[in-house]
Amino acid sequence: MVVLSKIYTKTGDAGETALGNGARVAKHSSRVAAYGTADELNSFVGVARLEANGDVDAALSRIQNDLFDIGADLCRPDMEQDAEAEYPPLRVAEAQVERLESEIDLMNSDLETLRSFILPGGTALAAHLHVCRTVSRRAERLCVELATMESINPAAVKYLNRLSDWFFVAARTANNGGKDDVLWVPGANR
């Protein structure tokens, strides 16, 4: 259980922060950048929820919770010690990736096949979801970079990869089932 009675601690004033295992690292470290970007994405999802309702809002709520799981996963660098930990750290599970895949398949089944790239936009919800898509891709790139230096949970990377696809398909759905997608016209302004 998390207890936050005091919000500022002054422990980060010198440019360091604590990871989930207690280790202190620079705030600009690759690991902090990766889970910080997942947190940033979570905030954009919260903005998108202002335009969502029903099943989409419920799905975005699940995604927000999953993004906190990713943050918890990424802030614990000691994966090889998971089995020995007194309190095993939270790790993103393949089932979360599979849920996204099922939701993507369900949404995509009602959409026409794309014959052009689309520009981010359309409805307000679609525009917000496209922002979420691009921030998700950035979080994924940062995780992939981190994985070249340190051990991370591969399911976290897979989740972020599927999540950007989820946002893309959800944005098309929010654009009247893709009918109001804004199509790219190559060289239109030459």
C-alpha positions in Angstrom: 0.0 0.0 0.0 1.2 3.5 -0.8 1.1 6.2 1.9 2.0 9.7 0.8 1.7 12.0 3.8 4.3 14.5 2.7 4.6 15.4 -1.0 8.0 17.1 -1.1 11.0 15.3 0.4 13.9 17.5 -0.9 15.8 14.3 -1.6 15.8 15.1 -5.4 17.2 18.6 -5.1 20.6 17.5 -6.2 19.3 15.9 -9.4 18.9 12.4 -8.2 15.9 10.2 -7.5 15.3 6.8 -5.8 14.3 3.7 -7.8 11.9 1.1 -6.5 14.8 -0.9 -5.0 16.1 2.2 -3.1 19.1 2.8 -5.4 19.8 6.5 -6.2 20.2 7.5 -9.8 20.4 10.7 -11.8 17.1 12.1 -12.8 18.3 12.1 -16.4 19.1 8.3 -16.4 17.7 6.2 -19.2 15.5 4.2 -16.7 14.0 7.4 -15.2 13.4 8.8 -18.8 11.6 5.5 -19.7 9.2 5.4 -16.8 8.8 9.2 -16.7 7.6 9.0 -20.3 5.1 6.3 -19.4 3.9 8.6 -16.7 3.6 11.5 -19.2 1.6 9.2 -21.5 -0.7 8.4 -18.6 -1.4 12.1 -18.3 -2.2 12.4 -22.0 -4.6 9.4 -21.6 -6.3 11.3 -18.8 -6.8 14.2 -21.2 -8.2 11.9 -23.9 -10.7 10.5 -21.3 -12.3 14.0 -21.2 -13.6 13.3 -24.7 -14.3 9.6 -24.2 -17.3 7.7 -22.9 -18.7 4.2 -22.5 -16.4 1.3 -23.6 -13.6 3.7 -24.8 -13.5 5.4 -21.4 -13.4 2.1 -19.6 -10.6 0.8 -21.9 -8.6 4.0 -21.3 -9.1 3.6 -17.5 -7.6 0.1 -17.8 -4.7 1.5 -19.8 -4.0 4.2 -17.2 -3.8 1.5 -14.6 -1.5 -0.6 -16.8 0.7 2.4 -17.3 1.2 2.7 -13.6 2.1 -1.0 -13.7 4.7 -0.2 -16.3 6.1 2.6 -14.1 6.3 0.2 -11.2 8.0 -2.4 -13.4 10.5 -0.1 -14.9 11.5 1.5 -11.6 12.8 -1.9 -10.3 16.0 -2.7 -12.2 16.8 -5.9 -10.3 14.9 -8.4 -12.5 17.3 -11.2 -11.8 16.6 -10.9 -8.1 12.8 -11.0 -8.5 12.4 -14.6 -7.3 14.5 -13.9 -4.1 12.7 -10.6 -3.2 10.8 -10.5 0.0 8.1 -8.6 -1.8 8.3 -9.5 -5.5 8.1 -6.4 -7.7 5.1 -5.8 -10.0 5.9 -6.8 -13.6 3.8 -6.3 -16.7 2.3 -9.6 -17.8 1.8 -11.1 -21.2 -2.0 -11.2 -20.4 -2.0 -7.4 -20.5 -0.4 -7.5 -24.0 -3.0 -10.1 -25.1 -5.9 -8.0 -23.8 -4.7 -5.1 -25.9 -4.4 -7.4 -29.0 -8.0 -8.6 -28.5 -9.3 -5.1 -28.1 -7.4 -4.0 -31.3 -8.8 -6.9 -33.3 -12.3 -6.1 -32.1 -12.1 -2.4 -33.0 -10.3 -3.0 -36.3 -12.9 -5.5 -37.4 -15.3 -2.7 -38.1 -12.9 -0.5 -40.0 -12.2 -0.3 -43.7 -8.8 -1.2 -44.9 -6.5 1.8 -45.1 -5.4 2.8 -48.6 -3.4 5.9 -47.4 -1.5 7.1 -44.4 -3.6 9.3 -42.2 -2.8 12.6 -40.6 -3.4 12.9 -36.8 -6.7 14.7 -36.3 -10.4 14.4 -37.0 -12.5 14.5 -33.9 -11.2 15.9 -30.6 -11.0 12.3 -29.2 -9.1 11.0 -32.3 -6.6 13.9 -32.0 -6.0 13.2 -28.3 -5.5 9.5 -29.1 -3.0 10.3 -31.8 -1.0 12.3 -29.3 -1.1 9.2 -27.0 0.0 7.1 -29.9 3.1 9.2 -30.5 4.0 9.5 -26.8 3.6 5.7 -26.5 6.0 5.2 -29.3 8.5 7.5 -27.6 8.2 5.5 -24.3 8.7 2.3 -26.3 11.9 3.7 -28.0 13.2 4.7 -24.6 12.6 1.2 -23.2 14.3 -0.4 -26.2 17.3 1.9 -25.6 17.3 1.0 -21.9 17.2 -2.7 -22.7 20.5 -2.3 -24.5 22.1 -1.2 -21.3 20.2 -2.9 -18.5 17.8 -5.8 -18.0 14.1 -4.9 -18.4 10.9 -6.9 -18.7 10.3 -7.7 -22.4 6.6 -7.7 -21.8 6.8 -4.0 -20.9 8.2 -3.2 -24.3 5.7 -5.4 -26.1 2.9 -3.7 -24.1 4.0 -0.2 -25.3 4.3 -1.4 -28.8 0.8 -2.8 -28.9 -0.5 0.2 -27.0 0.5 2.6 -29.8 -1.3 0.3 -32.2 -4.3 0.4 -29.9 -4.3 4.2 -29.9 -4.1 4.3 -33.7 -7.1 1.9 -34.2 -9.0 3.7 -31.4 -8.4 7.1 -33.1 -9.7 5.7 -36.4 -12.8 4.4 -34.5 -13.3 7.8 -33.0 -13.2 9.3 -36.5 -16.7 7.8 -37.4 -15.3 4.4 -37.9 -12.5 5.7 -40.1 -14.9 7.5 -42.4 -13.6 10.9 -41.1 -9.9 10.1 -41.1 -7.8 12.9 -42.5 -5.9 11.3 -45.4 -2.3 12.3 -46.3 -2.0 13.6 -49.8 1.7 13.2 -50.8 3.2 16.4 -52.2 -0.1 18.3 -52.0 1.5 21.6 -51.2 4.4 21.6 -53.7 
